[in-house]
């Protein structure tokens, strides 16, 4: 393999590994942030010997349980329910979103190879027949890349819209929660930043 082809493949592999790491870290952080912060607060209160040691994963009044939500077994059930949600959401996000980054990175690789093949054809052709064959081969590869793009669009188009809509809603709710708290809450701030990164990363790989 020539050096110019090797450079393109190496860049694509580095980008693929970067996307893989992003989509292991971001979904796990997003889903585990609130349970971990609640668990940490409970442990801290127990160590300091405080009387009220229970902290909800999401501090809000539960309908019909406002006066019982911190009592057993309601507190434990709700806490376990939130942890199960995290355990279910993380693999799904990491798998589906991560696959999108890898797939779009592969599409970029295909297009770069087509561009390089066409450049080489125009620079290194021996005669008109050789040029025609090289250009036809590049066009064929480009058509395959276009078909691959259409398949990606069909599989991920609706998901990208929903992901953008949900992330925008999450960021809006977080900003509203911060305004209610009258200041900057580290948990909600980090969650909002991760949500923005969650939207930006697929857009970056798709660009």
Residue frames as a rotation matrix with the C-alpha (Angstrom) as fourth column:
UNK 1
0.582 0.813 0.000 0.00
0.813 -0.582 0.000 0.00
0.000 0.000 -1.000 0.00
UNK 2
-0.124 -0.641 0.757 1.37
0.573 -0.669 -0.472 3.41
0.810 0.376 0.451 -0.98
UNK 3
-0.807 -0.345 -0.479 2.12
0.585 -0.352 -0.731 6.02
0.084 -0.870 0.485 1.67
UNK 4
-0.831 0.521 0.198 -0.75
-0.490 -0.852 0.184 8.38
0.264 0.056 0.963 0.73
UNK 5
0.077 0.857 -0.509 -3.32
-0.234 0.512 0.826 5.57
0.969 0.055 0.240 1.06
UNK 6
-0.228 -0.259 -0.939 -1.74
0.744 0.575 -0.340 4.49
0.628 -0.776 0.061 4.33
UNK 7
-0.988 -0.145 0.053 -2.11
0.088 -0.812 -0.577 8.03
0.126 -0.566 0.815 5.75
UNK 8
-0.374 0.923 0.090 -5.82
-0.696 -0.343 0.631 8.09
0.613 0.173 0.771 4.94
UNK 9
0.239 0.445 -0.863 -6.39
0.168 0.857 0.488 4.71
0.956 -0.261 0.130 6.61
UNK 10
-0.557 -0.527 -0.642 -4.39
0.716 0.086 -0.693 5.72
0.421 -0.845 0.329 9.70
UNK 11
-0.916 0.271 0.295 -6.39
-0.338 -0.918 -0.208 8.95
0.214 -0.291 0.933 10.08
UNK 12
-0.020 0.970 -0.242 -9.65
-0.578 0.186 0.795 7.02
0.816 0.155 0.557 9.74
UNK 13
0.047 -0.026 -0.999 -8.57
0.545 0.839 0.004 4.51
0.837 -0.544 0.054 12.39
UNK 14
-0.880 -0.412 -0.235 -7.61
0.428 -0.476 -0.768 7.31
0.204 -0.777 0.596 14.81
UNK 15
-0.660 0.707 0.253 -10.96
-0.667 -0.707 0.235 9.03
0.345 -0.013 0.938 14.28
UNK 16
0.147 0.722 -0.676 -12.79
-0.202 0.691 0.694 5.73
0.968 0.035 0.247 14.78
UNK 17
-0.296 -0.342 -0.892 -10.99
0.762 0.478 -0.436 5.12
0.576 -0.809 0.120 18.08
UNK 18
-0.991 -0.037 0.125 -11.74
-0.029 -0.871 -0.491 8.68
0.127 -0.491 0.862 19.18
UNK 19
-0.284 0.959 0.003 -15.44
-0.720 -0.215 0.660 8.20
0.633 0.185 0.751 18.41
UNK 20
0.106 0.271 -0.957 -15.48
0.280 0.915 0.290 4.88
0.954 -0.299 0.022 20.26
UNK 21
-0.690 -0.435 -0.579 -14.00
0.667 -0.072 -0.741 6.48
0.281 -0.898 0.340 23.39
UNK 22
-0.859 0.428 0.279 -16.45
-0.449 -0.893 -0.013 9.39
0.244 -0.137 0.960 23.20
UNK 23
0.019 0.980 -0.199 -19.41
-0.736 0.148 0.660 7.05
0.676 0.134 0.724 23.03
UNK 24
-0.084 -0.043 -0.995 -18.24
0.617 0.782 -0.086 4.96
0.782 -0.622 -0.039 25.93
UNK 25
-0.843 -0.385 -0.374 -17.61
0.528 -0.466 -0.710 7.96
0.099 -0.796 0.597 28.18
UNK 26
-0.842 0.480 0.246 -20.50
-0.442 -0.875 0.195 10.33
0.309 0.055 0.949 27.34
UNK 27
0.047 0.952 -0.303 -23.50
-0.327 0.301 0.896 7.94
0.944 0.057 0.326 27.69
UNK 28
-0.020 -0.101 -0.995 -22.16
0.768 0.636 -0.080 6.36
0.640 -0.765 0.065 30.88
UNK 29
-0.915 -0.351 -0.200 -21.50
0.399 -0.705 -0.586 9.80
0.064 -0.616 0.785 32.39
UNK 30
-0.641 0.730 0.238 -24.92
-0.529 -0.645 0.551 11.09
0.555 0.228 0.800 31.36
UNK 31
0.236 0.828 -0.508 -26.84
-0.170 0.550 0.818 8.13
0.957 -0.107 0.271 32.74
UNK 32
0.148 -0.242 -0.959 -24.77
0.790 0.612 -0.032 7.46
0.595 -0.753 0.282 35.89
UNK 33
-0.585 -0.508 0.633 -24.25
0.127 -0.828 -0.547 11.05
0.801 -0.240 0.549 37.02
UNK 34
0.009 0.685 0.728 -27.37
-0.732 -0.492 0.472 11.43
0.682 -0.537 0.497 39.17
UNK 35
0.861 0.286 -0.421 -27.28
0.037 0.790 0.613 7.97
0.508 -0.543 0.669 40.84
UNK 36
0.038 -0.932 -0.360 -23.56
0.774 0.256 -0.580 8.38
0.633 -0.257 0.731 41.63
UNK 37
-0.585 -0.233 0.776 -24.03
-0.154 -0.908 -0.389 11.87
0.796 -0.348 0.496 43.05
UNK 38
0.431 0.810 0.398 -26.97
-0.654 -0.023 0.756 10.68
0.622 -0.586 0.520 45.18
UNK 39
0.745 -0.216 -0.632 -24.98
0.420 0.887 0.192 7.65
0.519 -0.408 0.751 46.40
UNK 40
-0.326 -0.941 0.092 -22.00
0.578 -0.275 -0.768 9.86
0.748 -0.197 0.634 47.21
UNK 41
-0.307 0.297 0.904 -24.20
-0.541 -0.836 0.091 12.27
0.783 -0.461 0.418 49.16
UNK 42
0.775 0.625 -0.096 -25.72
-0.322 0.521 0.790 9.39
0.544 -0.581 0.605 51.17
UNK 43
0.407 -0.717 -0.566 -22.28
0.729 0.628 -0.272 7.96
0.550 -0.302 0.778 52.01
UNK 44
-0.525 -0.617 0.586 -21.02
0.201 -0.760 -0.619 11.41
0.827 -0.207 0.523 53.00
UNK 45
0.083 0.656 0.750 -24.00
-0.705 -0.494 0.510 11.98
0.705 -0.571 0.421 55.31
UNK 46
0.868 0.209 -0.449 -23.61
0.091 0.824 0.560 8.56
0.487 -0.527 0.696 56.94
UNK 47
-0.005 -0.964 -0.266 -19.88
0.747 0.173 -0.642 9.16
0.664 -0.202 0.720 57.57
UNK 48
-0.684 -0.257 0.683 -20.64
-0.090 -0.899 -0.428 12.54
0.724 -0.355 0.592 59.14
UNK 49
-0.825 0.332 -0.457 -23.33
0.565 0.468 -0.680 10.99
-0.012 -0.819 -0.574 61.33
UNK 50
-0.810 0.586 0.021 -26.21
-0.576 -0.803 0.153 13.10
0.107 0.112 0.988 60.02
UNK 51
-0.503 0.700 0.506 -29.74
-0.180 0.488 -0.854 12.06
-0.845 -0.521 -0.120 60.95
UNK 52
0.683 0.714 -0.155 -31.27
-0.264 0.043 -0.964 12.61
-0.681 0.699 0.218 57.48
UNK 53
-0.327 -0.926 0.186 -29.12
-0.225 0.268 0.937 10.44
-0.918 0.265 -0.296 55.24
UNK 54
-0.066 0.367 0.928 -31.44
0.755 0.626 -0.194 9.69
-0.652 0.688 -0.318 52.32
UNK 55
-0.368 -0.098 -0.925 -31.04
-0.459 -0.846 0.272 11.57
-0.809 0.525 0.266 49.04
UNK 56
0.620 0.659 0.426 -33.22
0.116 0.461 -0.880 10.89
-0.776 0.595 0.209 46.00
UNK 57
-0.246 -0.658 0.711 -31.59
0.851 0.205 0.484 10.29
-0.464 0.724 0.510 42.64
UNK 58
-0.569 0.198 0.798 -33.78
0.399 -0.782 0.478 13.10
0.719 0.591 0.366 41.29
UNK 59
-0.835 0.213 -0.507 -34.90
0.444 -0.285 -0.850 15.43
-0.326 -0.935 0.144 44.06
UNK 60
-0.708 0.703 0.060 -38.59
-0.482 -0.545 0.686 15.93
0.515 0.457 0.725 43.29
UNK 61
-0.427 0.659 0.620 -41.94
-0.685 0.212 -0.697 15.19
-0.591 -0.722 0.360 44.85
UNK 62
-0.986 0.121 -0.112 -43.32
0.028 0.791 0.612 11.83
0.162 0.600 -0.783 43.69
UNK 63
-0.357 0.929 0.101 -47.03
-0.758 -0.351 0.550 11.95
0.546 0.120 0.829 42.99
UNK 64
0.613 0.748 -0.255 -49.10
-0.350 0.546 0.761 10.17
0.708 -0.377 0.597 45.67
UNK 65
0.510 -0.494 -0.704 -45.91
0.747 0.661 0.077 9.51
0.427 -0.565 0.706 47.68
UNK 66
0.300 -0.429 0.852 -44.92
-0.105 -0.903 -0.418 13.02
0.948 0.036 -0.316 48.75
UNK 67
0.434 -0.061 0.899 -44.99
-0.871 -0.285 0.400 12.15
0.231 -0.957 -0.177 52.46
UNK 68
0.819 -0.065 0.571 -43.59
-0.204 0.896 0.394 8.61
-0.537 -0.438 0.721 52.07
UNK 69
0.896 -0.388 -0.218 -40.91
-0.149 0.201 -0.968 8.80
0.419 0.900 0.122 49.37
UNK 70
-0.054 -0.963 0.265 -38.05
-0.753 -0.136 -0.644 8.87
0.656 -0.234 -0.717 51.90
UNK 71
0.147 0.184 0.972 -39.47
-0.863 0.504 0.035 5.93
-0.483 -0.844 0.233 53.89
UNK 72
-0.912 -0.407 -0.054 -38.72
-0.394 0.831 0.392 2.24
-0.115 0.379 -0.918 53.34
UNK 73
-0.051 -0.718 0.694 -39.42
0.591 0.538 0.600 0.46
-0.805 0.441 0.397 51.05
UNK 74
0.859 0.493 0.138 -40.48
0.393 -0.462 -0.795 3.31
-0.328 0.737 -0.591 48.74
UNK 75
0.578 -0.709 -0.404 -37.09
-0.654 -0.699 0.289 5.02
-0.487 0.097 -0.868 48.80
UNK 76
-0.334 -0.761 0.556 -35.22
-0.270 0.643 0.717 1.79
-0.903 0.089 -0.420 47.98
UNK 77
0.179 0.492 0.852 -37.64
0.692 0.553 -0.465 0.85
-0.700 0.673 -0.241 45.18
UNK 78
0.972 0.197 -0.129 -37.37
0.069 -0.762 -0.644 4.26
-0.225 0.617 -0.754 43.49
UNK 79
0.294 -0.942 -0.161 -33.58
-0.740 -0.331 0.585 4.30
-0.605 -0.052 -0.794 43.91
UNK 80
-0.357 -0.404 0.842 -33.24
0.104 0.879 0.465 0.81
-0.928 0.254 -0.272 42.41
UNK 81
0.564 0.657 0.500 -35.60
0.615 0.070 -0.785 1.75
-0.551 0.751 -0.365 39.56
UNK 82
0.869 -0.279 -0.408 -33.37
-0.414 -0.863 -0.291 4.70
-0.271 0.422 -0.865 38.61
UNK 83
-0.136 -0.967 0.215 -30.25
-0.637 0.252 0.728 2.52
-0.759 -0.038 -0.650 38.70
UNK 84
-0.092 0.196 0.976 -31.90
0.506 0.853 -0.124 -0.09
-0.857 0.483 -0.177 36.45
UNK 85
0.901 0.431 -0.057 -32.77
0.204 -0.535 -0.820 2.70
-0.383 0.727 -0.570 34.01
UNK 86
0.437 -0.826 -0.358 -29.10
-0.795 -0.540 0.276 3.69
-0.421 0.164 -0.892 33.84
UNK 87
-0.366 -0.593 0.717 -28.00
-0.240 0.805 0.543 0.10
-0.899 0.026 -0.437 33.31
UNK 88
0.230 0.548 0.804 -30.44
0.685 0.495 -0.534 -0.21
-0.691 0.674 -0.262 30.38
UNK 89
0.943 0.224 -0.246 -29.83
0.029 -0.791 -0.611 3.19
-0.332 0.569 -0.752 28.78
UNK 90
0.273 -0.928 -0.253 -26.00
-0.584 -0.369 0.723 3.19
-0.765 -0.049 -0.642 28.77
UNK 91
-0.458 -0.506 0.731 -25.42
0.242 0.721 0.650 0.14
-0.855 0.475 -0.208 26.51
UNK 92
0.377 0.691 0.616 -28.15
0.820 0.059 -0.569 1.26
-0.430 0.720 -0.545 24.10
UNK 93
0.923 -0.068 -0.379 -26.73
-0.161 -0.963 -0.218 4.75
-0.350 0.262 -0.899 23.72
UNK 94
0.027 -1.000 -0.003 -23.13
-0.529 -0.016 0.848 3.54
-0.848 -0.021 -0.530 23.57
UNK 95
-0.342 -0.140 0.929 -24.01
0.471 0.830 0.298 0.92
-0.813 0.540 -0.218 20.94
UNK 96
0.468 0.646 0.603 -26.37
0.839 -0.110 -0.532 2.80
-0.277 0.755 -0.594 18.61
UNK 97
0.941 -0.136 -0.309 -24.70
-0.166 -0.983 -0.074 6.21
-0.294 0.121 -0.948 18.83
UNK 98
0.053 -0.992 0.118 -21.23
-0.382 0.089 0.920 4.70
-0.923 -0.093 -0.374 18.69
UNK 99
-0.089 -0.006 0.996 -22.18
0.725 0.685 0.069 2.73
-0.682 0.729 -0.057 15.57
UNK 100
0.877 0.448 0.171 -23.26
0.449 -0.641 -0.623 5.98
-0.169 0.623 -0.763 13.91
UNK 101
0.615 -0.715 -0.332 -19.84
-0.560 -0.692 0.455 7.56
-0.556 -0.094 -0.826 14.54
UNK 102
-0.286 -0.739 0.610 -18.05
-0.039 0.645 0.763 4.50
-0.957 0.195 -0.213 13.17
UNK 103
0.196 0.465 0.863 -20.35
0.827 0.395 -0.400 4.28
-0.527 0.792 -0.307 10.12
UNK 104
0.981 0.181 -0.067 -20.02
0.125 -0.862 -0.491 7.96
-0.147 0.474 -0.868 9.19
UNK 105
0.271 -0.956 -0.111 -16.26
-0.581 -0.254 0.773 7.76
-0.767 -0.145 -0.625 9.72
UNK 106
-0.274 -0.320 0.907 -16.20
0.412 0.813 0.411 4.81
-0.869 0.487 -0.091 7.29
UNK 107
0.665 0.570 0.483 -18.18
0.697 -0.242 -0.675 6.86
-0.268 0.786 -0.558 4.76
UNK 108
0.815 -0.443 -0.373 -15.63
-0.431 -0.894 0.120 9.68
-0.387 0.063 -0.920 5.03
UNK 109
-0.149 -0.889 0.432 -12.90
-0.238 0.457 0.857 7.10
-0.960 0.025 -0.280 4.44
UNK 110
0.101 0.278 0.955 -14.64
0.785 0.568 -0.248 5.89
-0.611 0.775 -0.161 1.27
UNK 111
0.936 0.338 0.097 -14.97
0.329 -0.746 -0.579 9.45
-0.124 0.574 -0.810 -0.08
UNK 112
0.504 -0.830 -0.240 -11.33
-0.598 -0.536 0.596 10.29
-0.623 -0.157 -0.766 0.68
UNK 113
-0.266 -0.586 0.765 -10.20
0.170 0.753 0.636 7.14
-0.949 0.300 -0.101 -1.13
UNK 114
0.479 0.503 0.719 -12.34
0.814 0.053 -0.579 8.09
-0.330 0.862 -0.384 -4.14
UNK 115
0.961 -0.121 -0.250 -10.80
-0.164 -0.974 -0.158 11.57
-0.224 0.193 -0.955 -4.17
UNK 116
0.102 -0.991 0.091 -7.28
-0.532 0.023 0.846 10.19
-0.841 -0.135 -0.525 -3.96
UNK 117
-0.108 -0.088 0.990 -7.99
0.561 0.817 0.134 7.61
-0.820 0.570 -0.039 -6.67
UNK 118
0.789 0.459 0.409 -9.29
0.598 -0.417 -0.685 10.31
-0.144 0.785 -0.603 -9.02
UNK 119
0.757 -0.580 -0.299 -6.32
-0.501 -0.810 0.304 12.58
-0.419 -0.080 -0.904 -8.26
UNK 120
-0.167 -0.846 0.506 -3.89
-0.195 0.531 0.824 9.75
-0.966 0.039 -0.254 -9.01
UNK 121
0.240 0.342 0.908 -5.77
0.768 0.506 -0.394 8.94
-0.594 0.792 -0.141 -12.22
UNK 122
0.976 0.196 0.089 -5.40
0.211 -0.783 -0.585 12.51
-0.045 0.590 -0.806 -13.50
UNK 123
0.566 -0.821 -0.073 -1.72
-0.717 -0.534 0.447 12.71
-0.406 -0.200 -0.892 -12.53
UNK 124
-0.299 -0.791 0.533 -0.43
-0.532 0.602 0.595 9.23
-0.792 -0.105 -0.601 -13.39
UNK 125
0.679 0.621 0.393 -2.40
-0.051 0.573 -0.818 8.08
-0.733 0.535 0.421 -16.43
UNK 126
-0.349 -0.860 0.372 -0.41
0.275 0.286 0.918 6.63
-0.896 0.423 0.137 -19.33
UNK 127
-0.974 0.135 0.184 -2.86
0.149 -0.229 0.962 7.20
0.172 0.964 0.203 -22.16
UNK 128
-0.527 0.833 0.172 -6.51
-0.792 -0.554 0.257 8.09
0.309 -0.001 0.951 -22.77
UNK 129
0.146 0.578 -0.803 -7.68
-0.180 0.814 0.553 4.50
0.973 0.064 0.223 -22.39
UNK 130
-0.479 -0.417 -0.773 -5.90
0.669 0.397 -0.628 4.16
0.569 -0.818 0.089 -19.04
UNK 131
-0.976 0.143 0.166 -7.38
-0.208 -0.840 -0.500 7.49
0.068 -0.523 0.850 -17.89
UNK 132
-0.204 0.967 -0.153 -10.88
-0.738 -0.049 0.673 6.40
0.644 0.250 0.723 -18.89
UNK 133
0.070 0.183 -0.981 -10.57
0.291 0.937 0.195 3.12
0.954 -0.299 0.012 -16.99
UNK 134
-0.761 -0.453 -0.465 -9.23
0.569 -0.120 -0.814 4.89
0.313 -0.883 0.349 -13.88
UNK 135
-0.840 0.495 0.223 -11.97
-0.527 -0.841 -0.118 7.54
0.129 -0.217 0.968 -13.92
UNK 136
0.022 0.875 -0.484 -14.68
-0.493 0.430 0.756 4.90
0.870 0.222 0.441 -14.43
UNK 137
-0.193 -0.181 -0.964 -13.32
0.610 0.748 -0.262 2.97
0.769 -0.639 -0.034 -11.44
UNK 138
-0.974 -0.181 -0.133 -13.40
0.219 -0.632 -0.744 6.14
0.051 -0.754 0.655 -9.32
UNK 139
-0.515 0.855 0.066 -16.98
-0.756 -0.489 0.435 6.89
0.404 0.174 0.898 -10.44
UNK 140
0.079 0.516 -0.853 -18.03
-0.004 0.856 0.517 3.32
0.997 -0.037 0.070 -9.57
UNK 141
-0.552 -0.362 -0.751 -16.51
0.724 0.239 -0.647 3.68
0.413 -0.901 0.130 -6.08
UNK 142
-0.969 0.216 0.118 -18.26
-0.244 -0.906 -0.347 7.02
0.032 -0.365 0.931 -5.65
UNK 143
-0.176 0.952 -0.249 -21.62
-0.616 0.091 0.782 5.47
0.768 0.291 0.571 -6.60
UNK 144
-0.031 0.090 -0.995 -21.05
0.525 0.849 0.060 2.77
0.851 -0.521 -0.074 -3.98
UNK 145
-0.872 -0.324 -0.366 -20.27
0.482 -0.442 -0.757 5.46
0.084 -0.836 0.542 -1.40
UNK 146
-0.727 0.668 0.160 -23.47
-0.616 -0.737 0.280 7.31
0.305 0.105 0.947 -2.38
UNK 147
0.088 0.742 -0.664 -25.52
-0.149 0.669 0.728 4.13
0.985 0.035 0.169 -1.92
UNK 148
-0.354 -0.325 -0.877 -23.89
0.775 0.423 -0.470 3.65
0.523 -0.846 0.102 1.48
UNK 149
-0.997 0.001 0.078 -24.77
-0.036 -0.893 -0.448 7.26
0.069 -0.449 0.891 2.39
UNK 150
-0.319 0.947 -0.032 -28.42
-0.661 -0.198 0.723 6.70
0.679 0.252 0.690 1.45
UNK 151
0.095 0.297 -0.950 -28.53
0.379 0.872 0.311 3.61
0.920 -0.390 -0.030 3.67
UNK 152
-0.743 -0.412 -0.527 -27.12
0.647 -0.239 -0.724 5.62
0.172 -0.879 0.444 6.58
UNK 153
-0.868 0.446 0.219 -29.66
-0.435 -0.895 0.097 8.39
0.239 -0.011 0.971 5.95
UNK 154
-0.019 0.912 -0.411 -32.51
-0.380 0.373 0.846 5.89
0.925 0.172 0.339 5.94
UNK 155
0.035 -0.019 -0.999 -31.35
0.663 0.749 0.009 4.14
0.748 -0.662 0.038 9.13
UNK 156
-0.450 -0.407 -0.795 -30.32
0.890 -0.272 -0.365 7.18
-0.068 -0.872 0.485 11.20
UNK 157
-0.642 0.179 0.746 -32.30
0.232 -0.882 0.411 10.15
0.731 0.437 0.524 9.81
UNK 158
0.414 0.901 0.130 -35.22
0.047 -0.164 0.985 9.86
0.909 -0.402 -0.110 12.23
UNK 159
0.485 -0.299 -0.822 -32.93
0.856 0.352 0.378 9.05
0.177 -0.887 0.427 15.15
UNK 160
-0.623 -0.771 0.131 -30.81
0.741 -0.635 -0.218 12.18
0.251 -0.038 0.967 14.58
UNK 161
-0.317 0.600 0.735 -33.93
-0.099 -0.791 0.603 14.35
0.943 0.118 0.310 14.66
UNK 162
0.716 0.613 -0.334 -35.19
0.212 0.266 0.941 12.72
0.666 -0.744 0.060 17.87
UNK 163
0.118 -0.768 -0.629 -31.74
0.985 0.169 -0.022 12.93
0.124 -0.618 0.777 19.49
UNK 164
-0.755 -0.374 0.539 -31.54
0.384 -0.918 -0.099 16.65
0.532 0.132 0.837 18.68
UNK 165
0.054 0.885 0.463 -35.09
-0.185 -0.447 0.875 17.26
0.981 -0.133 0.139 19.94
UNK 166
0.732 0.226 -0.642 -34.56
0.494 0.474 0.729 15.35
0.469 -0.851 0.236 23.21
UNK 167
-0.221 -0.906 -0.362 -31.18
0.963 -0.146 -0.225 16.94
0.151 -0.398 0.905 23.87
UNK 168
-0.626 0.071 0.777 -32.60
0.090 -0.983 0.162 20.42
0.775 0.171 0.609 23.30
UNK 169
0.478 0.872 0.109 -35.41
-0.114 -0.061 0.992 19.61
0.871 -0.486 0.070 25.74
UNK 170
0.511 -0.363 -0.779 -32.96
0.815 0.493 0.305 18.26
0.274 -0.791 0.547 28.32
UNK 171
-0.608 -0.781 0.139 -30.76
0.718 -0.616 -0.324 21.35
0.338 -0.097 0.936 28.07
UNK 172
-0.291 0.592 0.752 -33.84
-0.175 -0.806 0.566 23.59
0.941 0.033 0.338 28.43
UNK 173
0.737 0.588 -0.333 -35.00
0.166 0.321 0.933 21.72
0.655 -0.742 0.139 31.54
UNK 174
0.126 -0.783 -0.609 -31.51
0.974 0.214 -0.072 21.91
0.187 -0.584 0.790 33.02
UNK 175
-0.734 -0.365 0.573 -31.33
0.336 -0.928 -0.160 25.66
0.590 0.075 0.804 32.47
UNK 176
0.174 0.883 0.436 -34.77
-0.265 -0.384 0.884 26.00
0.948 -0.269 0.167 34.06
UNK 177
0.705 0.043 -0.707 -33.64
0.568 0.562 0.601 23.92
0.424 -0.826 0.372 37.04
UNK 178
-0.374 -0.913 -0.160 -30.54
0.886 -0.301 -0.353 26.07
0.274 -0.274 0.922 37.43
UNK 179
-0.543 0.238 0.805 -32.68
-0.076 -0.969 0.235 29.22
0.836 0.067 0.544 37.41
UNK 180
0.599 0.797 -0.077 -34.91
-0.049 0.133 0.990 27.72
0.799 -0.590 0.119 40.13
UNK 181
0.439 -0.513 -0.737 -31.89
0.868 0.454 0.201 26.92
0.231 -0.729 0.645 42.28
UNK 182
0.997 0.016 -0.080 -30.79
0.035 -0.970 0.239 30.54
-0.074 -0.242 -0.968 42.02
UNK 183
0.285 -0.955 -0.083 -27.23
-0.773 -0.281 0.569 29.67
-0.566 -0.098 -0.818 41.05
UNK 184
0.047 -0.367 -0.929 -24.99
-0.846 0.480 -0.233 27.11
0.532 0.796 -0.288 39.40
UNK 185
0.638 0.171 0.751 -25.61
-0.554 0.779 0.293 23.49
-0.535 -0.603 0.591 40.35
UNK 186
-0.376 -0.909 -0.181 -22.53
-0.783 0.207 0.586 21.42
-0.495 0.362 -0.790 39.35
UNK 187
-0.508 0.207 0.836 -24.59
0.237 0.967 -0.096 18.30
-0.828 0.149 -0.540 38.59
UNK 188
0.557 0.811 0.178 -27.06
0.451 -0.115 -0.885 20.02
-0.698 0.573 -0.430 36.28
UNK 189
0.508 -0.457 -0.730 -24.29
-0.679 -0.734 -0.013 22.09
-0.530 0.502 -0.683 34.69
UNK 190
-0.608 -0.768 0.201 -22.19
-0.520 0.577 0.630 19.00
-0.600 0.279 -0.750 33.87
UNK 191
-0.224 0.620 0.752 -25.30
0.499 0.736 -0.459 17.19
-0.837 0.272 -0.474 32.64
UNK 192
0.762 0.526 -0.378 -26.17
0.008 -0.591 -0.807 20.08
-0.648 0.612 -0.454 30.30
UNK 193
0.107 -0.819 -0.563 -22.58
-0.878 -0.344 0.333 20.22
-0.466 0.459 -0.757 28.94
UNK 194
-0.714 -0.344 0.610 -22.56
-0.131 0.922 0.365 16.46
-0.688 0.181 -0.703 28.35
UNK 195
0.226 0.885 0.407 -25.93
0.485 0.260 -0.835 16.72
-0.845 0.386 -0.371 26.59
UNK 196
0.685 -0.071 -0.725 -24.48
-0.526 -0.737 -0.425 19.37
-0.505 0.672 -0.542 24.27
UNK 197
-0.420 -0.902 -0.098 -21.47
-0.793 0.312 0.523 17.11
-0.442 0.297 -0.846 23.58
UNK 198
-0.398 0.376 0.837 -23.90
0.214 0.925 -0.314 14.25
-0.892 0.054 -0.448 22.98
UNK 199
0.731 0.682 0.032 -25.46
0.245 -0.218 -0.945 16.27
-0.637 0.698 -0.327 20.13
UNK 200
0.529 -0.570 -0.628 -22.24
-0.740 -0.672 -0.013 17.78
-0.415 0.472 -0.778 18.81
UNK 201
-0.348 -0.800 0.488 -20.27
-0.444 0.599 0.666 14.53
-0.826 0.016 -0.564 18.44
UNK 202
0.024 0.371 0.928 -22.57
0.649 0.701 -0.296 12.84
-0.760 0.610 -0.224 15.86
UNK 203
0.933 0.314 -0.178 -22.78
0.102 -0.701 -0.706 16.13
-0.346 0.640 -0.686 13.94
UNK 204
0.264 -0.925 -0.274 -18.97
-0.755 -0.375 0.538 16.35
-0.600 0.065 -0.797 13.93
UNK 205
-0.497 -0.469 0.730 -18.60
-0.016 0.846 0.533 12.83
-0.867 0.253 -0.429 12.57
UNK 206
0.267 0.698 0.665 -21.36
0.733 0.301 -0.610 13.40
-0.626 0.650 -0.431 10.00
UNK 207
0.740 0.014 -0.673 -19.79
-0.235 -0.931 -0.278 16.65
-0.630 0.364 -0.686 8.71
